[in-house]
Structure formats: C-alpha cells, structure tokens
C-alpha cells in the first residue's frame, strides 16, 4: 500500500512539474504571440454568442483607445508592478461597509492575466492564480505588451473581443481611426459589456464616457502615460 502511494505521489509530482513548465513556456510565448483562444472566448462561443475578434498590433490601436482604457481602468498603470495597493485597501474598506455592493480594484495587468490565462468569476483559488500570473507578466512582458494584449482580448460586447472587433461592430471603422468619444464609449462598457451596451448606446455608457473623456484630458500630459500613446 505504501509503495502504491509513493508511486502515485511520484506521478503527481511529474505531472505538476510538466504543468508548471508548460504554463511558464506559454507565458513567455504570449510575450510575442497572441493567445490562440481564451477560456472566456470559448465560453461565449459555446453559449451561442459567437466570437468576433481580430488581434492587431500596438501601433494599429488609436492612442485614444489606449488613453481611454488607462483613464477608466488603471490611471497608475505605467507606475505600478501589477497591483494598486491603495485601490485594494479602499475596495476592502468599501466592501466591508457595503457587503451587498462590492467594488473591485483590479489593474489592467490583473485583468490581462485573468482574461488570457484564467476564467471569469471570483473565488480565492482563481484570485490566487491571478496574483501569480499578474506577477509573471509584469516580470516577463513589458507595459506596452500588457496593454496591447488587454485591448485585444477584453470582452467589449456580446461575443465581441478586442478593440478592432468593437470598432468595426459599433462604428464601422478600424481601431486606429477611433475618435476620443468613440474610444471612451467602448471602454465605458467594460464593467459589464453585455448589460452596458455601446450600440444601442445605454445611459450608463453615455454618462461614463463623459467622465472618461474628462479623465483623459487630465491624464494625457503625464509623461509616463504619454509614452504609452506613441
């Protein structure tokens, strides 16, 4: 019995080792190669929502969409190492006071890690994996690659993934030609792209887009933000 347990333990260790090597190699590959598919994309496809996506390079993304996503989702993106500690503390305090109305504090790096390597939803196990993958992409990629990947894989409508697919679906143009308002409207839907629609324009997206535009104006002069726009 003891020999059998040791044998299974040895097999398990080998499996875990190869899994670790596999995911590590995949993280490195995704530094240069776009993920073939994500779990979220597969789920939406199986649900019958289709899969509209068209991965594009960093230079093919309008500076407006890059600025809009940082203004709305993560204004400290160029400065942090993947985690916004102050925002996390604020979210914890808020959630303790409002247990029925939770608030998140995920950075663009964390959202990229979740969208590329994991699945949607909460739970301590997934959150733990998210911390690991966030740490790894911050170490092995660079900020431009993280931003590019996020804007390519984020869900931006029912079955619509990435800024190119969103730009074509909502404004019949390429992502490089998006105006500031159009970029703000696309990014405004991100909290819940199925509920907060760009087309037809929901009230939430309209109001949030106005706030994002103001934040874009405030943020653009920042040298480190500006470096990611050119």
Secondary structure, 3 states (H helix, E strand, C coil): CHHHHHHHHHHHHHHHHHHHHHHHHHHHHCCCCCCCCCHHHHHHHHCCCCCEECCCCHHHCCHHHHHHHHHHHCCCCCCCCCCCHHHHHHHHHHHHHCCCCCCCCCCHHHHHHHHHHCCCCCCHHHHHHHHHHHHHHHHHCCHHHHHHHHHHHCEEECCEECHHHHHHHHHCCCHHHCCHHHHHHHHHCHHHCCCCCCCCCCHHHHHHHHHHHHHHHHHCCCHHHHHCCC
